[in-house]
Amino acid sequence: TCDNPDAPLTCLFVNVPHDISNRMEIADNNEEGKRIVIKGQIFKEDGMTPYSDLIIYAYHTDNKGYYSKKGFETGVQKKHGYLFGYCKTDAEGRYEIITIRPGRYPVNKFPAHIHIATKEPDGNMQYLNDFVFSDDSLVTKEYLSQLIYKGDDGVIILKENGSGIQEGNRITILK
């Protein structure tokens, strides 16, 4: 079932809203943590054709490294917590994620990361390599050598804008 911690990938997309855009807000301004914006673009395998209408599911820890819950979570969100969201790429394959920078797990074995899964218009679903941050000391050659999912290495360089928000870009080719 989708309440199982090892639920199948299809469970990530059970609660997709019908009116999603290419903009996902995971954490609002009341959420504790450093605000970040990730602007991305996804291309098909040829590296040139934008991937439109690709549904993206993203989730991450709070700024302390926990998958915090508020009590309203159902299905896989019982494990993933309340910091999750959906969006759909536009005609140019573009999307935007507005959230906070997640914290590392308290055991510090992995870099801070955002989990990403996609659902193609034909229904095919897959995880992409987690989004990680270039200034995280746990993003090492060893870590990057162990990536197993589609897409690029997921490393995002964040730069602070004039409003104190860190922004980064991500270009992904689904090979």
Beta strands, then each sheet from edge to edge (+ up, - down):
strand 1: 23-25
strand 2: 35-43
strand 3: 55-60
strand 4: 84-88
strand 5: 94-100
strand 6: 113-119
strand 7: 125-133
strand 8: 155-156
strand 9: 159-160
strand 10: 166-173
sheet 1: 1+ 5+ 2- 10- 9+
sheet 2: 4+ 3- 6+ 7- 8-
end
